[in-house]
Amino acid sequence: MKNLLFTAALAVILLGHAATATAQKAESKIPVYAEIGLGLNKTLYFGDTRAKLNQALGGSAKPGTGNNILAGFYVAPQKWRGLGVGSRISGSFGAPVEGDFGDDYIFNCYNLALAAKYYVLSREFGRGLYVRGSAGFGQLTTKRFDEETNFYRHQYALGTSFMGGIGYTVPLKGFSLGLETEFETASRSGTVDGLGDTTFRSGQVGVNVILGF
């Protein structure tokens, strides 16, 4: 799955470059904006996800904190008055937390989504206050390190996720700098011994610094 997501990320970047090149050749240029970002997150469990992870891994832990990394692009013609649509790939990488039995427990997510961003006050893409939404698919990976056996137990799940965010962008010379908060909710399915196919509902809240160009 990681290879698939890395391939998808490369496709996003190449598609962005292709769209930019096409726009530059057209008589009426279509603005294409790219972004990369880093941030901090807090993992969220919804419903009985922690109990399911406990059964899957033989132990669990409270949700921890971690880091976000993201990249994306938006097509935003001027006549759309601040609206841009495109694609976004992101990863949330949790720092190890101490589990129920003193072992390390790690929680990571990867996501590729269709995204839209709208600058609500300026009506100019890349300037001022904006709201963002995205819907996509991805993978949940959880790992528990058992010190007695010196072995990682893994649980994987695939499914959909939805993200919403609000932020502010300051245009600078040749690039822009933004700060945003986001919320994610996801429903992903995986197979657990003794339970069969199981749905894990999770998410995160995060803060990201965004570099646009």
Protein Blocks (a to p, Z undefined) as FASTA:
>chain_A
ZZmmmmmmmmmmmmmmmmmmmmmmpmbdcdddddddddddddddehjllmmmmmmnopac
ddddddddddddddddfklnopacddddddddddddddfkopacddddddddddddddfk
lopghiajdddddddddddddddddfklopacdddddddddddddddddddehiacdddd
dddddddddddehklpaddddddddddddddZZ
